[in-house]
C-alpha cells in the first residue's frame, strides 16, 4: 500500500544543489523579467510572467525556511504578523467604505514589503556549517552576477546602436532616452545598476584585481545609459566620494575644476543635447518647473494625492498604523509612501528592523559607509525601493557578499 506520508515528506536539498539554488533563483528572476518585457512590447494580454515566477520562488523559500530553519521561521512569522496587524488596522480605520475589497487589493504591496525579510532569513546562516555553505554559494553568485551584467551590457549596447525599442528603459516613450536591456522597468534597472556599482566597488577593495576594476568602471559607464535621474544623482555623489576619499585632494580639486570649466564653456551645447535626448524631461521643465522635472511629477503626487488623501480619509489611528490604497494612489517617493502605507510607527519599526538585520553590519565597514548612505538617500527620494521585488535578490546578495567577505559577524537568530 502506498505510504503517502513518505511521498510528501520534505527532505533537505542535496548539498551540491543547495550551492547553486540562489544562483538559479536570481537567473530565473532576470530572464523572467525579459520574458515579461517582451510580452509587454508585443502587446500580449498577459505579461506578468516575472510576477508568477517570483511568487512561486517566494512560496518555495517560505517552505524551506519553515521546514529547515525553524528558528528563522519563528522570527519571520513575528515580523510578518506585526506588519499584518499594522496593515489591517490601517485599512480598518480609513474613513472610506469597502474595507474587504480595499484590503485584498493591497495585500500584494504588503507582501512586497515583507519579501526582503523572507530572502534574508532564507540565506542567513545560523551555524558554522551554514556559514561555510553560504561562502560557497557566494562564489556561484559572483559568477551569476557578472554573467547577468555582461549579458545585459550586450543588450544595452545592441539597443543603443540599433535603436531597438525592446531594450529601452521606457517602453512606449520613444522620445525618452534610456536603455536597460533585459530589465522590465526603469526603476528596477536604476537600483540594480547602483547595486552593481557597489558590488564591484566592494569586490575591488577586497581583491584589487584588474578584472574587478574593469567591472567597476564598466558598471559606472553603462549605468549612465539607463537614463534615470536616480542613477545620475548616485553617480555624481559616488564619484565625488571616490575623488576625495581615494585621490589626493589637490588632484581631486584639479579634476573638479577642469570638469567645471568644461561644463561652463560647453553649457549651451549641453542644453541642446539635453533638449534633443531628453525631450520629455525638457517639456516637463518648461511646463512645470525644475522641481517637478527632477522629481518626475512626484512632487505633484504629494500635493495633489497624498496630502488631500490623508486630510480626507485619515483619523488619529491612521497616523500610527498608516492606511493607503496603492492600487489607486502612490507618490513614488519611497519615504512618503512607506509612511502612507504603514504609518509613522510602522515606518519607524520597519526601518529599525532593516537597520538591525542588514544596515548595521554594512555600516561597520568604513569604506562602504558613505556609499551606502548615498544609495539610501537616492532610494528614499525615488520610488518603489522596498516594494521593488526584482531588486531584493541583488540587494541581499550584496549584503552577504560584503559582510561575509569582509569577515563581519552575520546575525544569528
C-alpha positions, 0 to 999 in steps of 0.5 A, a space after each residue: 500500500 502506498 505510504 503517502 506520508 513518505 511521498 510528501 515528506 520534505 527532505 533537505 536539498 542535496 548539498 551540491 544543489 543547495 550551492 547553486 539554488 540562489 544562483 538559479 533563483 536570481 537567473 530565473 528572476 532576470 530572464 523572467 523579467 525579459 520574458 515579461 518585457 517582451 510580452 509587454 512590447 508585443 502587446 500580449 494580454 498577459 505579461 506578468 510572467 516575472 510576477 508568477 515566477 517570483 511568487 512561486 520562488 517566494 512560496 518555495 523559500 517560505 517552505 524551506 525556511 519553515 521546514 529547515 530553519 525553524 528558528 528563522 521561521 519563528 522570527 519571520 512569522 513575528 515580523 510578518 504578523 506585526 506588519 499584518 496587524 499594522 496593515 489591517 488596522 490601517 485599512 480598518 480605520 480609513 474613513 472610506 467604505 469597502 474595507 474587504 475589497 480595499 484590503 485584498 487589493 493591497 495585500 500584494 504591496 504588503 507582501 512586497 514589503 515583507 519579501 526582503 525579510 523572507 530572502 534574508 532569513 532564507 540565506 542567513 546562516 545560523 551555524 558554522 556549517 551554514 556559514 561555510 555553505 553560504 561562502 560557497 554559494 557566494 562564489 556561484 553568485 559572483 559568477 551569476 552576477 557578472 554573467 547577468 551584467 555582461 549579458 545585459 551590457 550586450 543588450 544595452 549596447 545592441 539597443 543603443 546602436 540599433 535603436 531597438 525599442 525592446 531594450 529601452 528603459 521606457 517602453 512606449 516613450 520613444 522620445 525618452 532616452 534610456 536603455 536597460 536591456 533585459 530589465 522590465 522597468 526603469 526603476 528596477 534597472 536604476 537600483 540594480 545598476 547602483 547595486 552593481 556599482 557597489 558590488 564591484 566597488 566592494 569586490 575591488 577593495 577586497 581583491 584589487 584585481 584588474 578584472 574587478 576594476 574593469 567591472 567597476 568602471 564598466 558598471 559606472 559607464 553603462 549605468 549612465 545609459 539607463 537614463 534615470 535621474 536616480 542613477 545620475 544623482 548616485 553617480 555624481 555623489 559616488 564619484 565625488 566620494 571616490 575623488 576625495 576619499 581615494 585621490 589626493 585632494 589637490 588632484 581631486 580639486 584639479 579634476 573638479 575644476 577642469 570638469 567645471 570649466 568644461 561644463 561652463 564653456 560647453 553649457 549651451 551645447 549641453 542644453 541642446 543635447 539635453 533638449 534633443 535626448 531628453 525631450 520629455 524631461 525638457 517639456 516637463 521643465 518648461 511646463 512645470 518647473 525644475 522641481 517637478 522635472 527632477 522629481 518626475 511629477 512626484 512632487 505633484 503626487 504629494 500635493 495633489 494625492 497624498 496630502 488631500 488623501 490623508 486630510 480626507 480619509 485619515 483619523 488619529 489611528 491612521 497616523 500610527 498604523 498608516 492606511 493607503 490604497 496603492 492600487 489607486 494612489 502612490 507618490 513614488 517617493 519611497 519615504 512618503 509612501 512607506 509612511 502612507 502605507 504603514 504609518 509613522 510607527 510602522 515606518 519607524 519599526 520597519 526601518 529599525 528592523 532593516 537597520 538591525 538585520 542588514 544596515 548595521 553590519 554594512 555600516 561597520 565597514 568604513 569604506 562602504 559607509 558613505 556609499 551606502 548612505 548615498 544609495 539610501 538617500 537616492 532610494 528614499 527620494 525615488 520610488 518603489 525601493 522596498 516594494 521593488 521585488 526584482 531588486 531584493 535578490 541583488 540587494 541581499 546578495 550584496 549584503 552577504 557578499 560584503 559582510 561575509 567577505 569582509 569577515 563581519 559577524 552575520 546575525 544569528 537568530 
